[in-house]
């Protein structure tokens, strides 16, 4: 049992003085009032009495609100400069570069700077001959639909993003940190 209510602290104080300042006898006197696992330890009784002697109060104020040690104004400003330099860098790389925990960096980006991660839209690079090839495909598809009305149900289009021919691209890891969607598209051949 770690934290005591003011009533429990007062009960300990009362029994302590009734037992002539004996911690052991106070501990024994508390047995009928608490279950075995829930009973204040002798050490807790001793600490409660010590707190009363030094501060003249039974309320435990030794746990003030935690200070923010990592999400400081300086850290937020550093992250903001880093985002301005390169908004495309991943959370893990940026955290390593700034010597921050990834979860702390994430909180700074979202809560303090109000930024969101946006996916880059990957589009196929169009070359001069591609327009003619598209036109041929459309004409062919229209002819097939005229012959077989449910032809369009037999075509499967997918959006895969693993390219290794001209540099490695993984669409799941491509993010831009910004307040508004930048509508960025990258052409890949």
Backbone bond lengths (Angstrom), bond angles and torsions (degrees), N, CA, C in turn:
res aa  C-N    CA-C-N  psi(-1)  N-CA   C-N-CA  omega(-1)  CA-C   N-CA-C  phi
1 X - - - 1.443 - - 1.524 107.84 -
2 X 1.325 118.03 120.94 1.452 120.61 -174.66 1.524 112.85 -103.58
3 X 1.329 117.14 -52.07 1.456 121.07 -174.68 1.525 109.42 -98.20
4 X 1.313 116.58 136.38 1.460 121.85 178.43 1.520 109.32 -112.74
5 X 1.322 115.63 144.09 1.457 119.59 172.60 1.524 107.50 -76.24
6 X 1.328 118.13 161.84 1.475 119.31 177.02 1.536 112.27 -58.69
7 X 1.329 117.15 -33.81 1.467 120.62 178.65 1.524 110.85 -65.72
8 X 1.330 116.47 -42.46 1.467 120.25 178.83 1.530 110.62 -65.75
9 X 1.320 116.48 -40.05 1.469 119.94 178.26 1.526 110.60 -63.60
10 X 1.339 116.18 -40.15 1.467 119.65 178.61 1.530 110.90 -65.03
11 X 1.341 115.96 -39.56 1.472 120.24 178.18 1.534 110.36 -61.79
12 X 1.330 116.38 -42.92 1.471 120.34 177.61 1.526 109.79 -61.74
13 X 1.338 117.03 -45.21 1.466 121.66 179.29 1.532 110.95 -58.97
14 X 1.321 115.49 -44.56 1.466 121.16 -179.12 1.532 111.04 -62.00
15 X 1.340 116.45 -50.09 1.467 120.21 -179.36 1.533 111.50 -66.59
16 X 1.328 116.72 -32.69 1.467 120.75 179.58 1.534 110.16 -61.44
17 X 1.342 116.15 -46.18 1.467 119.03 -179.52 1.525 112.09 -74.48
18 X 1.344 117.82 -30.89 1.468 120.61 175.63 1.527 110.97 -65.24
19 X 1.336 116.85 -30.33 1.466 122.43 -178.92 1.524 111.94 -97.68
20 X 1.319 117.40 24.01 1.470 123.70 174.95 1.529 113.29 56.92
21 X 1.331 116.59 38.06 1.459 120.35 175.23 1.515 114.60 77.05
22 X 1.324 117.83 20.53 1.467 120.66 179.22 1.532 109.82 -94.86
23 X 1.319 115.67 117.98 1.469 120.85 178.73 1.522 110.13 -66.33
24 X 1.328 117.75 -42.48 1.467 122.34 -178.72 1.541 110.81 -61.69
25 X 1.346 116.96 -45.14 1.468 120.26 -179.95 1.532 111.42 -68.94
26 X 1.328 117.10 -34.16 1.469 120.63 175.73 1.521 109.46 -63.55
27 X 1.315 116.42 -43.33 1.469 121.88 178.21 1.532 110.37 -58.79
28 X 1.321 117.35 -43.86 1.469 121.57 -179.92 1.528 111.17 -68.39
29 X 1.317 117.11 -36.79 1.466 121.01 -179.45 1.528 111.23 -67.17
30 X 1.324 116.97 -27.62 1.473 120.93 -178.69 1.527 112.84 -78.60
31 X 1.332 118.57 -11.80 1.468 121.62 -176.85 1.529 113.88 -51.38
32 X 1.332 120.33 -49.72 1.472 119.22 -176.53 1.530 113.91 -66.55
33 X 1.323 117.58 -17.70 1.461 120.64 -175.35 1.533 113.80 -92.56
34 X 1.324 117.28 -15.87 1.466 121.10 -175.62 1.520 110.13 -132.09
35 X 1.330 114.49 151.03 1.463 118.51 170.60 1.521 107.99 -70.40
36 X 1.312 115.76 166.17 1.464 119.98 -175.25 1.536 111.92 -60.79
37 X 1.362 117.29 -44.01 1.469 120.21 -178.05 1.528 111.85 -75.55
38 X 1.325 116.68 -22.11 1.455 120.49 -172.16 1.529 113.13 -97.81
39 X 1.310 117.94 -5.31 1.457 122.42 -174.55 1.533 110.11 -73.34
40 X 1.343 117.45 137.84 1.468 119.79 176.82 1.531 110.36 -61.68
41 X 1.307 115.99 138.71 1.466 120.53 -179.81 1.530 109.95 -77.66
42 X 1.317 114.63 167.19 1.468 119.10 177.46 1.526 110.33 -62.21
43 X 1.314 115.90 -37.14 1.464 119.83 179.25 1.532 110.65 -63.93
44 X 1.342 117.16 -41.10 1.462 120.52 179.14 1.533 110.70 -66.76
45 X 1.319 116.77 -37.60 1.472 120.58 176.13 1.528 109.36 -62.38
46 X 1.332 116.51 -45.09 1.463 121.46 179.54 1.536 110.79 -61.74
47 X 1.350 117.02 -43.96 1.470 121.01 179.80 1.526 111.50 -65.98
48 X 1.328 117.02 -38.47 1.463 120.81 178.76 1.523 110.69 -63.20
49 X 1.320 116.38 -43.19 1.465 120.22 179.58 1.532 111.09 -68.66
50 X 1.317 116.97 -37.26 1.468 120.95 177.84 1.531 110.06 -64.71
51 X 1.337 116.97 -41.57 1.464 121.09 177.90 1.530 109.85 -62.61
52 X 1.332 116.66 -41.42 1.463 120.38 179.52 1.528 110.97 -64.08
53 X 1.320 117.37 -40.10 1.470 121.07 -179.77 1.530 112.08 -67.45
54 X 1.330 117.23 -36.43 1.472 120.12 -175.42 1.529 113.14 -88.52
55 X 1.340 117.82 -38.33 1.476 119.74 -174.79 1.517 113.42 -109.62
56 X 1.331 117.49 -9.15 1.468 123.36 -178.69 1.528 112.30 58.64
57 X 1.320 115.65 33.74 1.461 120.58 176.46 1.520 109.07 -142.56
58 X 1.327 115.19 156.32 1.465 120.59 177.64 1.522 111.58 -101.44
59 X 1.326 116.59 -6.82 1.464 120.89 -178.08 1.521 108.98 -83.69
60 X 1.321 115.46 132.29 1.467 121.27 -177.79 1.522 109.32 -86.74
61 X 1.322 116.58 104.68 1.466 121.69 178.37 1.520 111.51 -107.05
62 X 1.309 116.68 22.25 1.466 119.82 -176.36 1.520 112.86 -80.66
63 X 1.337 117.65 -1.95 1.464 120.71 -178.84 1.529 109.80 -118.40
64 X 1.326 117.89 74.65 1.459 118.99 178.06 1.527 109.80 -69.22
65 X 1.316 115.56 168.00 1.458 119.76 179.97 1.523 109.65 -62.47
66 X 1.330 114.79 138.23 1.462 119.68 -176.73 1.518 110.99 -66.06
67 X 1.333 115.03 140.89 1.455 120.38 175.49 1.520 109.09 -81.40
68 X 1.314 115.32 150.09 1.454 119.51 174.65 1.516 107.61 -78.38
69 X 1.333 116.09 113.97 1.457 119.27 -176.21 1.523 112.34 -101.27
70 X 1.326 117.80 -20.97 1.456 119.98 -175.81 1.526 111.34 -110.04
71 X 1.329 117.82 -43.20 1.462 121.20 -179.04 1.528 109.98 -84.92
72 X 1.310 115.38 59.84 1.463 121.16 179.94 1.523 109.56 -84.71
73 X 1.325 116.00 168.24 1.468 121.14 177.78 1.526 110.52 -60.27
74 X 1.317 116.20 -37.45 1.470 120.84 179.31 1.529 110.97 -64.41
75 X 1.338 116.76 -44.42 1.467 120.68 179.60 1.522 110.54 -65.22
76 X 1.326 117.12 -39.75 1.467 121.13 179.31 1.526 110.06 -63.82
77 X 1.332 117.35 -42.67 1.469 121.05 178.85 1.525 110.84 -64.81
78 X 1.326 117.41 -38.73 1.466 121.42 178.51 1.522 110.56 -64.12
79 X 1.324 116.67 -43.68 1.468 120.59 179.16 1.522 109.95 -64.71
80 X 1.322 117.30 -40.56 1.465 120.87 179.96 1.528 110.98 -62.26
81 X 1.345 117.58 -42.54 1.474 120.73 176.78 1.525 110.69 -63.22
82 X 1.328 116.07 -40.57 1.460 120.74 -179.79 1.527 111.11 -63.53
83 X 1.328 116.88 -39.35 1.468 121.44 178.90 1.523 110.40 -66.39
84 X 1.334 116.85 -39.64 1.465 120.26 179.09 1.522 110.94 -64.26
85 X 1.339 117.15 -37.35 1.465 120.96 179.89 1.521 111.62 -69.05
86 X 1.339 117.03 -45.97 1.465 120.61 -177.36 1.530 109.90 -148.26
87 X 1.339 117.67 94.43 1.466 119.87 -179.48 1.528 113.37 -74.19
88 X 1.335 118.08 -7.10 1.468 121.31 -175.98 1.524 114.09 -93.28
89 X 1.321 118.52 -8.65 1.461 120.75 -175.27 1.527 110.64 -69.36
90 X 1.320 116.44 143.40 1.465 120.84 -177.57 1.527 110.87 -71.19
91 X 1.330 114.73 160.32 1.472 121.32 179.13 1.526 110.09 -59.04
92 X 1.328 117.12 -46.63 1.466 120.66 -176.22 1.529 111.57 -63.08
93 X 1.334 117.01 -45.45 1.469 119.54 -179.96 1.524 111.01 -65.84
94 X 1.334 116.32 -42.90 1.461 119.91 -179.37 1.533 110.45 -65.25
95 X 1.337 117.07 -40.30 1.471 120.99 179.03 1.527 110.42 -63.00
96 X 1.318 115.90 -41.23 1.466 120.08 179.04 1.530 110.13 -66.22
97 X 1.315 115.88 -41.61 1.462 121.17 -179.20 1.531 111.38 -65.10
98 X 1.341 117.56 -38.72 1.464 121.89 -177.13 1.525 112.81 -93.24
99 X 1.329 116.31 0.41 1.464 122.29 -179.40 1.533 111.28 58.28
100 X 1.347 114.94 49.00 1.464 122.47 176.84 1.518 109.09 -124.48
101 X 1.292 116.27 157.40 1.456 121.72 173.92 1.536 107.48 -72.39
102 X 1.340 119.45 139.96 1.469 120.35 -179.88 1.530 113.43 -56.06
103 X 1.330 117.52 -37.86 1.467 119.16 -179.99 1.532 110.86 -68.77
104 X 1.323 117.59 -34.62 1.466 120.88 176.86 1.521 109.95 -67.12
105 X 1.328 116.60 -43.21 1.459 120.68 178.05 1.522 110.24 -60.67
106 X 1.329 116.08 -42.19 1.466 121.11 179.14 1.541 109.81 -60.14
107 X 1.336 117.67 -44.13 1.469 121.22 179.61 1.526 111.00 -64.28
108 X 1.329 117.17 -40.11 1.464 120.17 178.92 1.522 109.81 -63.45
109 X 1.327 116.83 -45.32 1.462 120.53 -178.97 1.526 111.51 -62.65
110 X 1.323 117.22 -45.36 1.465 121.13 -175.09 1.528 112.54 -81.63
111 X 1.335 117.40 -52.61 1.465 120.38 -171.86 1.525 113.13 -82.93
112 X 1.323 117.06 -43.02 1.461 119.86 -173.99 1.526 112.66 -87.24
113 X 1.326 117.60 -41.11 1.464 120.68 -177.72 1.523 112.80 -97.53
114 X 1.324 117.72 -13.33 1.468 121.42 177.85 1.518 113.50 66.69
115 X 1.329 117.61 31.67 1.463 121.14 -178.49 1.520 110.57 -97.11
116 X 1.320 114.71 157.43 1.460 121.23 177.06 1.525 108.56 -128.76
117 X 1.328 115.95 156.95 1.466 120.81 178.66 1.524 108.65 -94.22
118 X 1.308 116.72 126.48 1.461 121.86 178.95 1.518 109.41 -114.98
119 X 1.329 114.92 139.19 1.459 120.42 178.40 1.519 110.12 -76.71
120 X 1.305 114.64 144.45 1.460 120.35 172.99 1.521 107.11 -81.49
121 X 1.323 115.97 135.96 1.455 119.55 177.51 1.529 108.12 -88.93
122 X 1.317 115.41 119.74 1.459 120.22 178.79 1.523 108.62 -91.77
123 X 1.333 115.96 126.24 1.465 120.89 179.80 1.524 108.82 -125.40
124 X 1.302 115.20 154.19 1.457 121.01 179.69 1.523 109.74 -74.10
125 X 1.310 116.85 132.35 1.461 121.00 176.59 1.527 108.55 -70.74
126 X 1.324 115.77 128.56 1.465 120.26 -179.52 1.527 109.81 -96.45
127 X 1.321 114.72 126.69 1.464 121.33 177.49 1.527 108.24 -103.21
128 X 1.338 118.46 165.95 1.477 120.74 -176.03 1.537 113.66 -54.41
129 X 1.317 118.65 -37.68 1.470 120.57 -178.59 1.529 113.01 -76.98
130 X 1.327 117.90 -15.04 1.460 121.00 -176.73 1.526 112.51 -65.90
131 X 1.335 118.28 -32.67 1.470 120.47 -179.09 1.525 110.63 -63.90
132 X 1.326 116.23 -42.10 1.470 119.44 178.71 1.531 110.55 -66.52
133 X 1.335 117.35 -40.27 1.467 120.56 179.38 1.527 110.50 -64.50
134 X 1.316 117.72 -38.44 1.464 120.75 177.43 1.524 110.84 -64.63
135 X 1.324 115.89 -43.61 1.467 120.44 -180.00 1.532 109.73 -60.58
136 X 1.358 117.28 -43.65 1.475 120.74 178.20 1.532 110.98 -61.56
137 X 1.350 116.77 -41.57 1.465 119.97 179.85 1.529 110.68 -63.54
138 X 1.339 117.30 -42.02 1.468 120.47 -179.49 1.521 110.39 -63.03
139 X 1.321 117.02 -45.37 1.472 119.95 179.42 1.523 110.74 -62.90
140 X 1.332 116.92 -42.36 1.472 120.67 178.46 1.533 110.66 -62.74
141 X 1.346 116.88 -44.39 1.464 120.88 -179.07 1.525 110.61 -64.51
142 X 1.339 118.32 -39.50 1.468 120.39 178.43 1.529 110.88 -63.82
143 X 1.321 116.90 -39.90 1.472 120.33 177.41 1.528 110.75 -63.74
144 X 1.342 117.21 -42.49 1.472 120.67 179.76 1.526 111.38 -64.98
145 X 1.342 116.94 -39.15 1.471 120.36 179.23 1.525 110.29 -66.57
146 X 1.345 117.02 -34.51 1.469 120.02 177.76 1.524 110.32 -64.38
147 X 1.342 117.54 -35.78 1.467 121.39 -179.44 1.534 110.53 -80.49
148 X 1.345 116.95 -49.41 1.478 122.36 -178.83 1.538 107.30 -117.69
149 X 1.356 118.58 105.48 1.475 120.83 -174.17 1.544 114.57 -58.88
150 X 1.336 118.98 -32.59 1.471 119.45 -179.27 1.537 111.87 -99.00
151 X 1.330 116.25 29.69 1.461 121.31 -179.88 1.537 111.79 -61.41
152 X 1.332 116.92 -36.89 1.471 120.53 -177.12 1.535 111.75 -63.99
153 X 1.341 117.74 -21.50 1.465 120.77 178.47 1.528 111.98 -78.01
154 X 1.318 116.33 -12.94 1.468 120.64 -178.82 1.538 112.53 -93.41
155 X 1.323 117.28 -2.89 1.465 121.39 -179.37 1.527 108.50 -97.92
156 X 1.311 115.98 134.53 1.463 121.25 178.84 1.528 108.75 -115.10
157 X 1.332 116.01 117.87 1.458 121.82 175.28 1.521 107.71 -106.80
158 X 1.329 116.95 136.89 1.468 119.41 179.19 1.525 109.72 -132.18
159 X 1.319 114.65 163.49 1.460 121.15 -179.77 1.521 108.12 -123.06
160 X 1.301 117.66 76.99 1.461 121.87 177.90 1.523 108.53 -89.34
161 X 1.316 116.43 156.93 1.459 118.92 -175.01 1.519 113.65 -135.46
162 X 1.299 119.02 29.83 1.463 120.48 177.58 1.526 108.33 -106.57
163 X 1.338 116.46 102.42 1.458 121.41 179.80 1.516 108.78 -115.38
164 X 1.297 116.25 132.29 1.458 119.93 176.89 1.523 111.72 -125.21
165 X 1.319 118.58 -4.45 1.457 121.22 -175.90 1.534 112.24 -72.19
166 X 1.304 116.80 -43.14 1.462 120.15 -176.64 1.532 109.12 -127.36
167 X 1.300 116.99 60.79 1.462 120.60 -177.90 1.517 110.34 93.16
168 X 1.294 116.48 148.71 1.457 121.45 -176.85 1.524 110.08 -82.54
169 X 1.323 117.49 128.35 1.458 122.88 177.23 1.512 108.35 -130.24
170 X 1.302 116.96 125.26 1.456 121.94 172.77 1.517 106.09 -124.93
171 X 1.319 116.49 106.72 1.458 121.65 -173.67 1.528 112.42 -58.99
172 X 1.324 117.64 -26.36 1.462 120.43 -177.96 1.528 111.81 -69.20
173 X 1.325 117.84 -23.32 1.460 120.77 -178.00 1.523 113.56 -101.55
174 X 1.313 117.63 -5.06 1.465 120.84 -179.02 1.524 109.02 -84.49
175 X 1.334 118.28 109.70 1.460 122.59 -179.44 1.523 109.09 -136.21
176 X 1.325 114.89 146.98 1.461 121.39 173.27 1.520 106.42 -121.52
177 X 1.340 116.58 127.13 1.464 120.81 179.79 1.520 108.53 -90.12
178 X 1.343 115.60 121.41 1.453 120.58 -177.48 1.524 109.47 -158.07
179 X 1.346 116.66 160.95 1.464 120.64 177.21 1.521 110.95 -75.19
180 X 1.326 117.52 -33.38 1.466 122.25 179.38 1.525 108.20 -126.72
181 X 1.330 116.22 156.93 1.460 120.65 -178.33 1.529 109.42 -65.24
182 X 1.333 118.77 118.88 1.464 120.81 -176.82 1.532 113.78 -78.68
183 X 1.333 118.28 -6.84 1.470 122.86 179.69 1.529 111.30 53.91
184 X 1.314 116.79 47.67 1.460 122.33 -178.64 1.518 109.26 -86.40
185 X 1.326 115.61 135.42 1.464 119.89 173.17 1.522 108.11 -129.42
186 X 1.311 115.73 142.06 1.459 122.16 -178.80 1.515 107.88 -117.29
187 X 1.334 116.41 127.01 1.458 120.25 179.80 1.515 109.56 -88.33
188 X 1.318 115.57 128.75 1.463 121.77 176.85 1.520 108.34 -122.09
189 X 1.316 115.55 142.21 1.468 118.51 177.89 1.503 110.71 -100.87
